[in-house]
């Protein structure tokens, strides 16, 4: 994690989350951000937020790829759990619209639905 932060690689990794030409690249980039977010260390979460992680992850919620959906929701939950400031920030970025869209899907897998409900 320290290498990613010191090497200023977080913006590059976030860029690859949006790389729709390769789900494999998206998955690996999202996993890396997930590892950083799992620490729930305020300075690391703040870095993710400041570098645009929320904006990068929200489209994954409605991507239709259950693996990416679950990862994105888990990361967003980690961010929200770090503090009320981050939770409010998440919902200030229209995350609710994406959640509503996904919950309305009839083929939503149970782990994703549970993760969404936890996030809310």
Helices and strands as residue ranges (DSSP letters): H 2-6, H 10-17, H 23-38, H 42-50, H 53-61, H 66-81, H 84-91, H 95-103, H 110-119
